[in-house]
Structure formats: C-alpha cells, structure tokens
Amino acid sequence: MSDSERPLKRAKPREDVAEEGTTRGLGLACVECRRRKLKCERQHPVCAQCQGRRECVYESIKRTPLTRKHLSYVEDRVERLEALVRRLSPSIDVEKELSPSASNMNDLNRTPDTPRPSAAAPTPRSSADPRPPITGSSSTSALPEQQPKDARGYEWDERGDGLNRGSDGMAALSLEPDGNGYFGFASGAALLRILRICAADITFPTPISASSSRPSDVSLALPPEHPSHTAPTVSDISRYIDAYFRLYHPQYPLLHEATFRAQFSELIARPDHGAWSFLLNVVLALGAFCAESDESTISDGFYRNAVSQLGVGQMESGSLTLVQAFTLLSNYVQKRNKPNAGAVYLGIAVRMAMGLGLHRELPGWRISPFEREVRRRVWWVLYIFDSGATITFGRPMSLPEHGADVHLVLNIPDLALTAATASSPPPSDEPTIYSSLLMQSSFHTRGNLIYSRVISSPPPSASETLDLDAELSAWRAQLPEYFQDQQLPAKHAWLEFARKKLFWRYSNLRIILFRRFFLERALSSAPLVISSADTAQHAAADERCWTLCLAGAHESIVSISDYFRSHSASRLEWWYGLHFLFQACFIPLIALRTNLSSTSAGAWMSEIDMAKGVLQLAEAANPLAGKCLELVTRLTTPPEALVADINVVAPASDFFSNLDSLDLSFLGDEPAHSFLPLADFGTLGQLWQPHA
C-alpha cells in the first residue's frame, strides 16, 4: 500500500504518543520527511525539518499479533473463503489464480497508467447504521460479465427437453451461463443471481447444464420421441385449430382466420405445399399447447412434424406463409423452454420479413387494402415477439430503429375488411381482436427506446429515469378506457387477459427501468423505507426510483394473484402470468434479504406469500412454477428451531438474521455483503454507476 493509500492520523501531544507507543515507540518519521527522505525528530506539532509548514502528520499502524492462535484463525478464514469462492464461482481455479505466474501476468496486463484495483468509496449511509457498506467498481466497462467456464460456454444445445437441460423459456431460473446462452442484466436470471448473492445461507438447486452433456454429433437432430400417442383424428385436429383461434389468435392475430380455415378445407388454393404444411403443424402445436390443462406432450408431436419439414428450401426462399410459420414456431419453442432456438427462428422470420418489405408501408404499391392490412398484422406480431423476447433475455434490440415506416394495424372487426373490400374502413371505438395487437405495438415502439436507454452505458441518471417513466405513464394514459381500467368488466372472454397482460408488461418494464436504483440501495444495506428526518440525506430522485421499483413489483404481484384466483386459466395465460410473476417476486425477496429489520418487512412477506399462492395453483400447468415455488420456499422458510417463533412480521427481523444453517460468522455481521466482491460482477456492474 502506498503512502497516499494508508489511513493517516495527526500526531497527538508527545506525552500521549509516548504512552500509546504509536509514534515514538515505532520510530516513524512524519509523512513529509519520509517523502523528502529527511531525518525526522518527530516533534509535535511540527518537526524541525517541517518548520514553517502545517502540522506534521504521522501514520498509525496496527500490527497483527504473531501468535499461534491468530495464525490458526487466519488459516481457517482462508480455507472458508476459498470454499466460498468455489461455491459462488465454480469456474475459477483458485490455485491457478493464486499462483505466482498468474499474479505476474496480471501485473503485465496492467499498463503503467492503470492503477491497481482498489475499493470504491462506500455508499453514504446513516451514522446510526452499524452495517458495513458494499464496495465495488464505479465503471461497468471495467467489470467483466459473468463468464462461462470455457470459450464454448455460451454454446447451447436445446434438442430434447429444454427444462431438464437447465433451460427455461422465461430466462428466469438459469443460474449459470454455461450451456444456456447469454442472458443480460434485464433478464430474470440476473435477478436470481443477485438473489443468490444475498442468500448465502441457502443452497440453490443446480440444474443440469447443457454444456456438460454437449453431444459429439453436431448434425441436426429432432427432439427425442415422447411416449407414443394415438395418431390425432380429424376431430382432434379440428379441436386444436379451434383452440388456436379461440385462445391464441385474439392475443396475437398473425393469421386471417377465415382465409386459413378456407385453405384448410381446400375451399381456396393453399400456398406452397411445404410452407403450408409447416404452418399448419405449428398452428396445431400451439392449439394443443393452449387446449391442454396439464403438462401434456401432445403438442410436441405436431412440433416434430413441423421441424421435420425444415430444410434448405425454406432457407433459400421467402414467403408470407413462411414468415408466419417461423414467427409462430419461435413463440412455441420458447414456451417449451428452448429460448435460444426460439431466438434463432425469430431471427429467420425477421430477416425474411424485411426481405419481403413488411417493414415498409409502400403507399404507392397497388395492392388491395386487405392484402396491405395482412402484411401490417404479420409485421407487428413479429415486432412485438422480437421486442418481448429481447427484453426477456436482456439482449440488445435487433429490430431497426429507422427505416421501418409501416403503419399500425387498424382496430376493425374482421367482417369490415375482406378480400373484396375496395377501401380501408374507419377504425372502431369498440374492442376487436386486433385491439390487443394495436396496444402492444404502440407500447413496444416507445418501450424499446426506453429499454435500449436503460441497458446502455452509462445508464440514465435518476432524474432521466423518472422522465422515461413519465413517457410510459403518458402512453398508458392515452389508452382507450377498455384497456386502461383494470376493474372495468370485459366485454369478451379474451379481452380481460389481453388487458391484464398489457398491464403486467408495462409494470415489468417499469421494474427494469427502476431496479438498478433499487438494487444499489438494497445491496448497500441502506434502508428501503426512510423516515422524513432522513430524507434530506438522500437525493429525492433516487429515493423515488427505488420506491417505484418496489411499487411496480407490488402492483404486478397483486394483479397476477387476483387474476388467477378468479379465472380458470389456459396454459397460455399461465405462461405469461408466471413469466411476469417471477420477475416481480424477486424484488421483495431481495428487499427482505437485504433489509432485515425494515418496517415494510411484513408487507414484503405478504407479497411473497401471495406469489407462493399463485405458484401453488400453477404447478399443474407449468413445471417451472414448481421449481420457482421450491426456491421461494427455501428462501422464506426458517430453520426448524425457529418455526414456533415466527409470526407475520417476524421473518425479516428474526429468522433471516438468525439463520444458522451455514456458519458464515467469519465474514462478519452481513455475510452477503462481505462476499459480494466474489460474486457475479457482470450482473452487479450496473449497480455502481454514478447517477444524479
């Protein structure tokens, strides 16, 4: 440690110094004499060499005792810390990193102008708060993201059952990057990794990594066959088509129902046979997925039929039918826990769509109003799918910000626009099956810009973040009443879910928008609820940001709970509800884990209990619900010895602070903060950006 880095202490009167043995006893020269390499007489307040200058400053050095007891303590501490490093970052070879050669390489990689790493200044905190602050880098660019074990670590293989391989289509329960692809800061996986940091006492379930079972055969393979099912009858096929148009189509009207049914019945000519068969099987897969109430694999049979028809022909041709098929296929495989495969299919659809000019309005093109409107619908469904998946996975936007001028879809009933219609009808003031697509499209055209700003570097300041939120609020305020009022009775069965889903998506983006400030506050152990007397110590904008993050999570959890407790939901509805519930419930979990004695602990615990109730209801519809419920239960269940003493409010103040299932006493009063520097710095990198 250089002289400038050591804590300095002004000299005390000579008699005090002599009694304490801190200056005379150690024979240290003052700082100025040491710098000038002069002999120092160590007088107080100014030595002979420093006459005419300000008072001399002497170092205070604390020496560790050279005893067997202290050495045993240090050895034990080192052993525990090494075990903790291996647990939090299995990819790190501790012995290799501590070897002299590794240290020398680190020095060689550091330029002369680059200072050695040092802890950042602690977050300002109340003088009455005895807990140690978290320290970290002040630059995201200086912090590498969590890295896989090797150069092939981000590679993924989602053939077969994605869930059993550690993948999930919501990108919410993937703890490790190995074999799962890249999930960024906005993903649910990032929150889960931060939650693991806060919960040192909990053993998180480790999923099977796809990278550990990477096949040697890299040729295209279909998913393994599930137990054989009876071949679908004509009645089954008709039922699944009906289910698609009843449950899925009102949310994402990518197809024109009358046209599709006429083609299916061969009342009108079908498109290219290969493309049509591909599309039909994907529609059947989604219909079967939505229609089944349990974890049925019937839909997988139609999925296998669809992908078995993929080949060079589909890659070297482009048509509206293929765009529709690839778009729907991407959404299906994501819901079957193949997120990266879904992203690839979606990428094919996006490139093919732009090759067909779907992103352009082209007003001079002499096509019928019906054909133009169908092209708009295909583009905007593709647009909201790509936007939603990008935010879910925490990846950069791939859609063009400029050069796409296609108009939004018209809010009209199907009968108002047919192939024979000569001119476009006026939009309706009533809800139609295109209302949801219209509202989602308008949301993402604004939300994508906000999301891109949030994940940029440097991130927005607190005041800019509040301005971005004001834009979102203004967007919501201009929604029609039937989409704005959550309590207004829905005129159609599909409308209430469409309205709720849009609200959940809106709340989720607000959580992402504000959660950097929430995490910065929570992980520094600073109180998330402050008294009016403490308000002056904090920037009002910062406080509002972390408060709005908590409020957004609360609103999401309450809305999702109310909806599923009062509805008999389809698997499609469960999937979206769980996706947004996972993102929301991690916020109060982190709040509880980091603010152990907050006055809001009871409210946070109530939110978590509410989320657990939804997860219990969802277990039959989605296996991810069971996995998340197991995790949340571990995080909120105290040791058996404490069960009898827990009440509604006590968990935050009593059981979290008394967990003794893992001995981490050597780390101090706040274990989670003590080992924070060993954690996923890429995930936490956003937390230490300076903001105003």
Secondary structure, DSSP 8 states (H G I E B T S, - for coil): --TTTS-EEE---HHHHHHHTSSTTTT---HHHHHHT------SSS-GGGTTSS--EEE--------HHHHHHHHHHHHHHHHHHHHH-TT--HHHHHSHHHHHHHHHTS-TTS------------TT--S------S-GGGS-----SSTTTT-----S-TGGGT--TTS-S----TTT----TTSHHHHHHHHHHH-TTS-------GGGG--S--S-------S------HHHHHHHHHHIIIIITTTS--S-HHHHHHHHTTSS--S-HHHHHHHHHHHHHHHHHHH-SSS--HHHHHHHHHHTT-SHHHHS---HHHHHHHHHHHHHHHHTT-HHHHHHHHHHHHHHHHHTTTT---TTS---HHHHHHHHHHHHHHHHHHHHHHHHHT----S-SSS----------GGGS-TT-SS-----SS--TTHHHHHHHHHHHHHHHHHHHHTSSS---HHHHHHHHHHHHHHHHTS-HHHH-TTS--SSHHHHHHHHHHHHHHHHHHHHHHHHHHHHHHHTT--SS--TTTGGGS-HHHHHHHHHHHHHHHHHHHHHHHHHHSS---HHHHHHHHHHHHHHHHHHHHHHHH-TT-TTHHHHHHHHHHHHHHHHHHTTT-HHHHHHHHHHHHHH---HHHHTT--SSHIIIIITTT--SS--GGG-S-HHHHTGGGS-HHHHGGGG----
